[in-house]
Amino acid sequence: MTIGEMIASGGFGLLAGLMIGCAGIGGVILVPALTYLAGVPIRHAIAAAMMAYIPAGAVGTAVYAREGSICWSMALWLGVGAMPGGWLGARAGAVVPPFVIEIVIAVMTLGSGCYALATRAAVGREQDRLAGPALAGIGTVTGFLSAMTGTGGPLVLVPILVSLRLPLLASVGLSQAIQAPIAILATISNVGRGNTDYALAGCLALGLTAGSWTGARLAHRLPRAVLKRIIALILIATGVLIAAKLAMALAA
C-alpha cells in the first residue's frame, strides 16, 4: 500500500468508527468506501473490515462498560448466537455473488439511514423481559448478516433492539459488546481462505479504533438526536450512490 492509500483507508475507518460509536449504524459505509472509492475487491474489503472490527469493538465496549451502558447478561446471550452466526456469515460471503452482496449492502444502508431519521429514543423497558433464547436468535441473525457484508454487528443489532423498546445507549452498548466476538469468528474463517489484506486491515483498525473511542464518548455527552440526523443523511446519500451504481451496471 502507498502512503496515500494508507491515509485514505485510515480516514474511512475513522469516519465509520465515529458513526458506530455514536449511534451504532456506521459500519455499512466502510465496505462501499473501500470498494467504490479505493478499488478494493469486495471480498477483500469485507475480510479486512471484519479483522479491523476486533480492536475497535474492544475499545467501544470498554467505553460503554465504563459508562455503565452494557447489560452483561444480555450481552452473553447475544454472543452465544452471534459467534456461530459470524462464522457462517463469513462462509456465506465467500460463495454469494459480489453483486448480490452489494445489493444487500445498498438495502441495509438506505434502511439504516431511514431508520435513524424516523426513530426517536426508546422509552426504557425492563431488560429481563428480553428472554435469553430470543436474544441468542437475534445474535445469530446479527452475526450472520454482519460477517457476510462486512458491516459490523451494530448496524444490524441496534435497530432490532430499539424496535423492542430497549433504550438507544443500552442497544449500542450491547452491539459494541458483541462486535469483537463476531469479528474474531469471521476473521478466523476469512484467514483460512487467504483473502485478508493485513496491511489494509491494520490501517482500518487504527481509524476504526480511534473513531469508536471518540464516538462512544460523544454519545454519552452530546445530543443524540443531532448526531443521528447527521449520520442518517450520510447513510442515505451512500445508499443512493450504491443503488445508482448498481442500476448503471444492470443497464450496461
Phi, psi and omega per residue, in radians:
M1 nan 2.457 3.052
T2 -1.380 2.918 3.111
I3 -1.054 -0.718 3.133
G4 -1.082 -0.731 3.123
E5 -1.148 -0.667 3.110
M6 -1.123 -0.763 3.138
I7 -1.132 -0.754 3.141
A8 -1.097 -0.752 3.139
S9 -1.107 -0.754 3.087
G10 -1.083 -0.644 3.106
G11 -1.143 -0.741 3.077
F12 -1.042 -0.767 3.133
G13 -1.112 -0.684 3.141
L14 -1.083 -0.809 -3.136
L15 -1.110 -0.808 3.130
A16 -1.089 -0.725 3.136
G17 -1.101 -0.721 3.089
L18 -1.023 -0.771 -3.111
M19 -1.202 -0.688 3.105
I20 -1.123 -0.818 -3.106
G21 -1.125 -0.624 -3.104
C22 -1.331 -0.845 -2.990
A23 -2.342 -0.054 3.068
G24 1.365 0.206 -3.052
I25 -2.270 0.595 -3.075
G26 -1.838 -0.288 -3.037
G27 -1.099 -0.339 -3.081
V28 -1.188 -0.347 -3.129
I29 -1.414 -0.275 -2.958
L30 -1.205 -0.906 -3.120
V31 -1.122 -0.785 3.058
P32 -1.027 -0.686 3.130
A33 -1.094 -0.768 3.133
L34 -1.170 -0.674 -3.063
T35 -1.329 -0.843 -3.021
Y36 -1.542 -0.539 -3.104
L37 -1.693 -0.580 -3.098
A38 -1.860 -0.123 3.083
G39 1.277 0.389 3.125
V40 -1.414 2.293 3.079
P41 -0.947 2.467 -2.954
I42 -1.061 -0.660 -3.129
R43 -1.208 -0.616 3.080
H44 -1.215 -0.641 3.106
A45 -1.125 -0.731 3.135
I46 -1.119 -0.804 -3.115
A47 -1.091 -0.745 3.140
A48 -1.164 -0.710 3.139
A49 -1.105 -0.761 -3.127
M50 -1.099 -0.686 3.095
M51 -1.131 -0.669 -3.115
A52 -1.212 -0.427 3.138
Y53 -1.233 -0.258 -3.103
I54 -1.123 -1.036 3.119
P55 -1.197 -0.588 3.140
A56 -1.105 -0.739 3.117
G57 -1.129 -0.665 3.130
A58 -1.124 -0.740 3.141
V59 -1.179 -0.799 3.116
G60 -1.044 -0.696 3.113
T61 -1.089 -0.743 -3.127
A62 -1.072 -0.732 -3.124
V63 -1.177 -0.810 -3.124
Y64 -1.168 -0.629 3.107
A65 -1.148 -0.709 3.128
R66 -1.113 -0.538 3.113
E67 -1.480 -0.009 3.141
G68 1.271 0.507 -3.048
S69 -1.804 0.258 -3.138
I70 -2.142 2.215 3.002
C71 -1.617 1.855 -2.968
W72 -1.216 -0.515 3.100
S73 -1.152 -0.669 3.074
M74 -1.219 -0.684 3.129
A75 -1.067 -0.652 3.129
L76 -1.105 -0.815 3.124
W77 -1.114 -0.733 3.092
L78 -1.062 -0.732 3.136
G79 -1.125 -0.583 3.115
V80 -1.012 -0.685 3.105
G81 -1.516 -0.584 -3.015
A82 -1.200 -0.611 -3.067
M83 -1.176 -0.892 3.050
P84 -1.133 -0.566 3.075
G85 -1.080 -0.693 3.098
G86 -1.116 -0.706 3.113
W87 -1.088 -0.839 -3.112
L88 -1.166 -0.671 3.130
G89 -1.109 -0.688 3.109
A90 -1.138 -0.676 3.104
R91 -1.190 -0.668 3.096
A92 -1.140 -0.670 3.138
G93 -1.092 -0.380 -3.140
A94 -1.380 -0.309 -3.080
V95 -2.031 -0.395 3.105
V96 -1.217 2.324 3.135
P97 -0.978 2.425 -3.129
P98 -0.938 -0.634 -3.123
F99 -1.083 -0.675 3.119
V100 -1.151 -0.722 3.111
I101 -1.079 -0.693 3.113
E102 -1.095 -0.695 3.105
I103 -1.091 -0.776 3.126
V104 -1.061 -0.762 3.136
I105 -1.100 -0.722 3.130
A106 -1.075 -0.787 3.140
V107 -1.114 -0.765 -3.127
M108 -1.143 -0.651 -3.137
T109 -1.140 -0.901 3.129
L110 -1.098 -0.749 -3.130
G111 -1.081 -0.755 -3.127
S112 -1.197 -0.610 3.092
G113 -1.152 -0.797 3.111
C114 -1.134 -0.673 3.108
Y115 -1.051 -0.779 -3.106
A116 -1.121 -0.603 3.112
L117 -1.282 -0.603 -2.983
A118 -1.487 -0.472 -2.998
T119 -1.614 2.706 3.015
R120 -2.044 2.947 3.131
A121 -1.015 2.358 -3.107
A122 -1.338 2.600 3.004
V123 -1.334 2.373 -3.074
G124 -1.015 2.575 3.056
R125 -2.328 2.889 3.114
E126 -1.189 2.135 -3.051
Q127 -1.156 -0.476 -3.087
D128 -1.329 -0.043 3.072
R129 -1.342 -0.290 3.073
L130 -1.506 1.834 -3.023
A131 -1.184 2.615 -3.109
G132 -0.994 -0.900 3.140
P133 -1.028 -0.647 3.098
A134 -1.130 -0.716 3.094
L135 -1.108 -0.676 3.106
A136 -1.095 -0.694 3.091
G137 -1.132 -0.741 3.082
I138 -1.066 -0.711 3.122
G139 -1.092 -0.673 3.133
T140 -1.102 -0.812 3.108
V141 -1.067 -0.761 3.140
T142 -1.072 -0.840 -3.125
G143 -1.087 -0.750 -3.099
F144 -1.105 -0.918 -3.080
L145 -1.158 -0.693 -3.100
S146 -1.198 -0.687 -3.139
A147 -1.280 -0.602 -3.139
M148 -1.189 -0.616 -3.053
T149 -1.832 -0.214 -3.113
G150 1.300 0.374 -3.058
T151 -1.577 -0.225 -3.127
G152 1.524 2.559 -3.075
G153 -1.039 -0.670 -3.083
P154 -0.993 -0.640 -3.098
L155 -1.020 -0.717 -3.102
V156 -1.442 -0.752 -2.971
L157 -1.304 -0.736 -3.047
V158 -1.029 -0.856 3.107
P159 -1.040 -0.644 3.135
I160 -1.124 -0.852 -3.088
L161 -1.178 -0.689 3.121
V162 -1.143 -0.645 3.097
S163 -1.129 -0.408 3.076
L164 -1.563 0.217 3.048
R165 1.289 0.403 3.001
L166 -1.450 2.406 -3.137
P167 -1.007 2.651 -3.034
L168 -1.038 -0.845 -3.105
L169 -1.076 -0.705 3.103
A170 -1.123 -0.664 3.130
S171 -1.164 -0.787 3.133
V172 -1.156 -0.679 3.101
G173 -1.044 -0.763 3.108
L174 -1.140 -0.669 3.137
S175 -1.151 -0.590 3.076
Q176 -1.175 -0.696 -3.068
A177 -1.133 -0.532 -3.118
I178 -1.734 -0.044 -3.099
Q179 -1.115 -0.836 -3.118
A180 -1.132 -0.796 3.102
P181 -1.025 -0.728 3.086
I182 -1.061 -0.812 -3.085
A183 -1.120 -0.630 3.136
I184 -1.120 -0.838 -3.131
L185 -1.144 -0.718 3.105
A186 -1.128 -0.687 -3.131
T187 -1.159 -0.699 3.083
I188 -1.004 -0.764 3.127
S189 -1.161 -0.752 -3.106
N190 -1.185 -0.715 -3.138
V191 -1.095 -0.628 3.125
G192 -1.086 -0.402 3.122
R193 -1.706 -0.045 3.044
G194 1.248 0.478 -3.129
N195 -1.924 0.395 -3.110
T196 -1.787 2.145 3.063
D197 -1.592 1.830 -3.019
Y198 -1.198 -0.617 3.118
A199 -1.144 -0.774 3.107
L200 -1.103 -0.781 3.129
A201 -1.045 -0.690 3.124
G202 -1.115 -0.754 3.114
C203 -1.130 -0.744 3.106
L204 -1.094 -0.720 -3.109
A205 -1.073 -0.714 3.119
L206 -1.061 -0.835 -3.138
G207 -1.173 -0.787 -3.133
L208 -1.077 -0.748 -3.101
T209 -1.129 -0.812 3.109
A210 -1.103 -0.744 3.141
G211 -1.159 -0.728 -3.137
S212 -1.117 -0.733 3.115
W213 -1.079 -0.833 -3.120
T214 -1.149 -0.797 -3.123
G215 -1.106 -0.687 3.134
A216 -1.121 -0.671 3.104
R217 -1.200 -0.721 3.113
L218 -1.095 -0.644 -3.102
A219 -1.060 -0.492 -3.134
H220 -1.607 -0.015 -3.034
R221 -2.253 -0.425 -3.095
L222 -1.894 2.776 3.095
P223 -1.046 2.074 -3.066
R224 -1.218 -0.455 -3.129
A225 -1.093 -0.735 3.131
V226 -1.161 -0.781 3.139
L227 -1.055 -0.748 -3.107
K228 -1.120 -0.672 -3.138
R229 -1.139 -0.759 3.128
I230 -1.083 -0.830 -3.138
I231 -1.094 -0.706 -3.122
A232 -1.065 -0.764 -3.135
L233 -1.127 -0.690 3.092
I234 -1.095 -0.765 -3.124
L235 -1.126 -0.770 -3.134
I236 -1.104 -0.757 3.110
A237 -1.077 -0.731 3.115
T238 -1.111 -0.778 3.136
G239 -1.076 -0.709 3.115
V240 -1.104 -0.737 3.131
L241 -1.112 -0.741 3.121
I242 -1.117 -0.787 3.141
A243 -1.076 -0.699 3.119
A244 -1.117 -0.716 3.113
K245 -1.094 -0.761 -3.134
L246 -1.141 -0.679 3.124
A247 -1.124 -0.718 3.115
M248 -1.154 -0.638 3.116
A249 -1.141 -0.675 3.122
L250 -1.205 -0.606 -3.096
A251 -1.349 -0.364 -3.081
A252 -1.230 nan nan
